[in-house]
Amino acid sequence: MVRARRPSPQTAAVLTALAETGSGWSHGYDLCRTLGLKAGTVYPILIRLTERGQVETSWETDPPRGRPARHLYRLSSAGAELARTVAASAPAGEAAPAPRTARLAPRVT
């Protein structure tokens, strides 16, 4: 029997931030900056969520001249469901972890 574990506060924050962008794409760097988390925290979370099918990834198709393409992230339908579950299971009187800024700017590829 597999027991479902509650995501860490950092994972919940990443899920919440990605959920706020809807179907838009986000860069890992933007997530780090918005959430106030270090890359060594955010990128392993994104990799783990991708391996579990909860986050979709893509490469930037038209990067600005002089900069390599960046990896883009967004929630899959399973990830969106997990984000809703995390938000709904936050303790009473306590909101789900939220990004430090109001909203990430959606990325278009």
C-alpha positions as CSV (number, residue, x, y, z in Angstrom):
1,M,0.0,0.0,0.0
2,V,1.5,3.3,-1.1
3,R,0.9,6.2,1.3
4,A,0.5,9.6,-0.3
5,R,2.8,12.1,1.3
6,R,2.0,15.8,1.7
7,P,4.3,18.0,-0.4
8,S,7.0,20.0,1.4
9,P,6.2,23.8,1.8
10,Q,8.7,24.5,-1.0
11,T,7.0,22.0,-3.4
12,A,3.6,23.5,-2.5
13,A,5.0,27.0,-3.2
14,V,6.3,25.8,-6.7
15,L,2.9,24.2,-7.4
16,T,1.0,27.3,-6.4
17,A,3.2,29.6,-8.5
18,L,2.9,27.3,-11.5
19,A,-0.9,27.1,-11.0
20,E,-1.1,30.9,-11.0
21,T,0.3,31.0,-14.5
22,G,-2.5,28.7,-15.8
23,S,-1.4,27.2,-19.0
24,G,1.4,29.7,-19.4
25,W,5.1,28.6,-19.3
26,S,7.5,29.7,-16.6
27,H,11.3,29.8,-16.4
28,G,13.0,28.2,-13.4
29,Y,14.9,31.4,-12.8
30,D,11.6,33.3,-12.5
31,L,10.3,30.8,-10.0
32,C,13.5,31.1,-7.9
33,R,13.3,34.9,-7.9
34,T,9.5,35.0,-7.3
35,L,9.5,32.5,-4.5
36,G,12.7,33.6,-2.9
37,L,14.1,30.0,-3.1
38,K,17.5,29.0,-4.3
39,A,18.1,27.1,-7.6
40,G,19.3,24.1,-5.6
41,T,15.8,23.9,-4.1
42,V,13.6,24.8,-7.1
43,Y,15.2,22.7,-9.9
44,P,15.2,19.4,-8.0
45,I,11.5,20.0,-7.2
46,L,10.8,20.7,-10.9
47,I,12.7,17.6,-12.0
48,R,10.9,15.4,-9.5
49,L,7.5,16.8,-10.5
50,T,8.4,16.3,-14.2
51,E,9.4,12.7,-13.5
52,R,6.0,12.1,-11.8
53,G,4.1,13.6,-14.8
54,Q,2.9,16.6,-12.9
55,V,4.9,19.2,-14.7
56,E,5.5,19.5,-18.5
57,T,8.7,20.9,-19.9
58,S,9.8,22.5,-23.1
59,W,12.7,24.4,-24.5
60,E,12.4,28.0,-25.4
61,T,12.0,28.1,-29.2
62,D,13.2,31.6,-30.0
63,P,15.7,32.8,-27.4
64,P,17.0,36.4,-27.6
65,R,20.3,36.7,-29.5
66,G,23.3,36.0,-27.4
67,R,21.5,33.9,-24.8
68,P,21.0,30.1,-25.0
69,A,17.5,28.6,-24.9
70,R,16.0,28.1,-21.5
71,H,13.9,25.3,-20.1
72,L,10.2,26.2,-19.6
73,Y,7.8,24.6,-17.1
74,R,4.0,24.4,-16.7
75,L,1.6,22.1,-14.8
76,S,0.2,19.1,-16.5
77,S,-3.4,18.2,-15.8
78,A,-2.2,15.9,-13.0
79,G,-0.1,18.7,-11.6
80,A,-3.0,21.1,-11.7
81,E,-5.1,18.6,-9.7
82,L,-2.3,18.2,-7.2
83,A,-2.0,22.0,-6.9
84,R,-5.8,22.2,-6.2
85,T,-5.4,19.4,-3.6
86,V,-2.5,21.2,-1.9
87,A,-4.5,24.4,-1.8
88,A,-7.6,22.7,-0.4
89,S,-5.6,20.7,2.3
90,A,-3.9,23.8,3.8
91,P,-4.7,23.9,7.5
92,A,-7.8,26.0,8.5
93,G,-7.1,29.7,8.7
94,E,-3.8,29.2,6.8
95,A,-3.5,29.8,3.1
96,A,-1.4,27.6,0.9
97,P,2.1,28.8,0.4
98,A,2.1,31.6,-2.1
99,P,4.8,33.3,-4.1
100,R,6.3,36.6,-2.8
101,T,4.9,38.5,-5.7
102,A,1.4,38.6,-6.9
103,R,1.9,36.7,-10.1
104,L,4.4,35.3,-12.5
105,A,4.3,36.8,-16.0
106,P,3.2,34.1,-18.4
107,R,5.7,33.0,-21.0
108,V,4.8,32.5,-24.6
109,T,6.7,30.2,-26.9
